[in-house]
Structure formats: C-alpha cells, structure tokens
Amino acid sequence: MATLDEELLQDQEENRREIAFIREQLPSDLKELYTDDQMVWMLDTIATYFYESGILESNDDEVDVDIDEISDYLCKQAKAEKLPGLQPDEVRFVVEADLDYQEESL
C-alpha cells in the first residue's frame, strides 16, 4: 500500500502527463494561455462537475456529455471563486482534451 506522500507524488505525475497531453491538443494560441496551476484547477473542477452531475453514478454504457455545459460550469465556478475570467469558447478546448485524455487512459 502506497503512503500518502507516494500517492501525492503519483497524483502530481499524473497531472503533469495530463496537462502535457492537453497542451498538445490545444490550438496554438491557447497552449500557453493557462498556467499549470490553472490547468490543475480546471481538471479538479471538471471532476467536481462529473461528481455533482451524477454522471459517474450512471449505469448506462454510454453517457451523453455536454461539453458546453461543462465549460459554462468551469466559468461560473471561476467567477464564484474570484479567479481570472475564463471564456467558455476557450475553456471548451481544455474540456475536450481532458475527455480525450480520460478516454485514452481507459
């Protein structure tokens, strides 16, 4: 069984791999728009969306995921947390890349 420190290091490494993957998928003008910390916040917030929406509890073989809804959720959460403004049309690319990464990781 991994210690807490080992698990934290594994999580950080996974975040680094996912962020690198996402940056590769983003249009060139968005690749450096977000810091790694902002990207980690977005990934955590996307996970929160899936948890709160009940999608993770679905027994369906296929689940309909609305990328625009997730993008709007991210922007609303950022505003609520007084983070620099995110634009849904830009965040959408991060959401799509995150979903692609999750699909490839299965």
C-alpha beads as a LAMMPS data file, in Angstrom:
LAMMPS data file: protein, C-alpha beads

106 atoms
105 bonds

1 atom types
1 bond types

-500.0 500.0 xlo xhi
-500.0 500.0 ylo yhi
-500.0 500.0 zlo zhi

Masses

1 110.0

Atoms # bond

1 1 1 0.000 0.000 0.000
2 1 1 1.350 3.402 -1.004
3 1 1 1.997 6.030 1.608
4 1 1 0.266 9.379 1.434
5 1 1 3.455 11.007 0.120
6 1 1 3.733 8.362 -2.611
7 1 1 0.106 8.871 -3.603
8 1 1 0.592 12.650 -3.768
9 1 1 3.647 12.192 -5.990
10 1 1 1.691 9.840 -8.235
11 1 1 -1.143 12.387 -8.486
12 1 1 1.309 15.153 -9.372
13 1 1 2.913 12.995 -12.052
14 1 1 -0.491 12.101 -13.486
15 1 1 -1.407 15.806 -13.552
16 1 1 1.845 16.589 -15.408
17 1 1 1.124 13.914 -18.023
18 1 1 -2.461 15.069 -18.477
19 1 1 -1.515 18.749 -18.736
20 1 1 1.152 17.922 -21.331
21 1 1 -1.424 15.937 -23.316
22 1 1 -3.971 18.758 -23.110
23 1 1 -1.437 21.402 -24.178
24 1 1 -0.617 19.277 -27.244
25 1 1 -4.316 19.230 -28.173
26 1 1 -4.951 22.954 -27.719
27 1 1 -4.863 25.405 -30.624
28 1 1 -1.507 27.201 -30.765
29 1 1 -2.924 30.485 -29.431
30 1 1 -4.211 28.725 -26.290
31 1 1 -1.237 26.460 -25.487
32 1 1 0.330 28.931 -23.038
33 1 1 -2.819 30.790 -22.002
34 1 1 -3.178 28.886 -18.725
35 1 1 -0.569 28.140 -16.072
36 1 1 -0.154 24.598 -14.788
37 1 1 -1.916 25.632 -11.577
38 1 1 -4.884 26.930 -13.579
39 1 1 -4.974 23.700 -15.558
40 1 1 -4.951 21.611 -12.364
41 1 1 -7.797 23.763 -11.023
42 1 1 -9.763 23.170 -14.242
43 1 1 -9.152 19.409 -14.106
44 1 1 -10.273 19.297 -10.470
45 1 1 -13.338 21.384 -11.299
46 1 1 -14.231 19.143 -14.250
47 1 1 -14.019 16.156 -11.887
48 1 1 -16.280 18.008 -9.438
49 1 1 -18.780 18.636 -12.239
50 1 1 -18.907 14.919 -13.061
51 1 1 -19.341 14.050 -9.404
52 1 1 -22.071 16.633 -8.778
53 1 1 -23.931 15.910 -12.033
54 1 1 -24.353 12.219 -11.176
55 1 1 -22.737 11.118 -14.437
56 1 1 -20.245 8.972 -12.534
57 1 1 -23.083 7.012 -10.951
58 1 1 -24.743 6.190 -14.268
59 1 1 -25.062 2.522 -15.155
60 1 1 -25.560 3.324 -18.835
61 1 1 -23.000 2.009 -21.296
62 1 1 -22.871 5.405 -22.965
63 1 1 -23.330 8.738 -21.248
64 1 1 -24.151 11.975 -23.043
65 1 1 -21.611 14.614 -22.026
66 1 1 -22.385 18.237 -22.874
67 1 1 -19.037 19.969 -23.375
68 1 1 -20.645 23.408 -23.465
69 1 1 -22.381 22.749 -20.140
70 1 1 -19.089 21.701 -18.545
71 1 1 -17.353 24.777 -19.982
72 1 1 -20.057 27.035 -18.582
73 1 1 -19.752 25.289 -15.202
74 1 1 -15.995 25.963 -15.146
75 1 1 -16.529 29.629 -15.951
76 1 1 -19.213 30.014 -13.270
77 1 1 -17.015 28.318 -10.669
78 1 1 -14.067 30.540 -11.602
79 1 1 -16.247 33.622 -11.196
80 1 1 -17.583 32.362 -7.845
81 1 1 -14.008 31.783 -6.638
82 1 1 -12.935 35.194 -7.959
83 1 1 -10.400 33.658 -10.330
84 1 1 -9.345 35.431 -13.517
85 1 1 -12.134 35.257 -16.071
86 1 1 -12.330 32.133 -18.149
87 1 1 -14.000 32.237 -21.539
88 1 1 -16.304 29.301 -22.397
89 1 1 -15.128 29.218 -26.016
90 1 1 -11.514 28.808 -24.845
91 1 1 -12.210 26.500 -21.902
92 1 1 -14.140 24.215 -24.251
93 1 1 -10.855 23.094 -25.816
94 1 1 -9.493 22.120 -22.393
95 1 1 -12.661 20.145 -21.614
96 1 1 -12.491 18.315 -24.944
97 1 1 -8.813 17.481 -24.462
98 1 1 -9.463 16.284 -20.903
99 1 1 -12.209 13.966 -22.140
100 1 1 -9.885 12.657 -24.868
101 1 1 -7.193 12.012 -22.263
102 1 1 -9.625 10.180 -19.987
103 1 1 -10.822 8.064 -22.899
104 1 1 -7.259 7.142 -23.891
105 1 1 -6.442 6.267 -20.265
106 1 1 -9.154 3.604 -20.063

Bonds

1 1 1 2
2 1 2 3
3 1 3 4
4 1 4 5
5 1 5 6
6 1 6 7
7 1 7 8
8 1 8 9
9 1 9 10
10 1 10 11
11 1 11 12
12 1 12 13
13 1 13 14
14 1 14 15
15 1 15 16
16 1 16 17
17 1 17 18
18 1 18 19
19 1 19 20
20 1 20 21
21 1 21 22
22 1 22 23
23 1 23 24
24 1 24 25
25 1 25 26
26 1 26 27
27 1 27 28
28 1 28 29
29 1 29 30
30 1 30 31
31 1 31 32
32 1 32 33
33 1 33 34
34 1 34 35
35 1 35 36
36 1 36 37
37 1 37 38
38 1 38 39
39 1 39 40
40 1 40 41
41 1 41 42
42 1 42 43
43 1 43 44
44 1 44 45
45 1 45 46
46 1 46 47
47 1 47 48
48 1 48 49
49 1 49 50
50 1 50 51
51 1 51 52
52 1 52 53
53 1 53 54
54 1 54 55
55 1 55 56
56 1 56 57
57 1 57 58
58 1 58 59
59 1 59 60
60 1 60 61
61 1 61 62
62 1 62 63
63 1 63 64
64 1 64 65
65 1 65 66
66 1 66 67
67 1 67 68
68 1 68 69
69 1 69 70
70 1 70 71
71 1 71 72
72 1 72 73
73 1 73 74
74 1 74 75
75 1 75 76
76 1 76 77
77 1 77 78
78 1 78 79
79 1 79 80
80 1 80 81
81 1 81 82
82 1 82 83
83 1 83 84
84 1 84 85
85 1 85 86
86 1 86 87
87 1 87 88
88 1 88 89
89 1 89 90
90 1 90 91
91 1 91 92
92 1 92 93
93 1 93 94
94 1 94 95
95 1 95 96
96 1 96 97
97 1 97 98
98 1 98 99
99 1 99 100
100 1 100 101
101 1 101 102
102 1 102 103
103 1 103 104
104 1 104 105
105 1 105 106
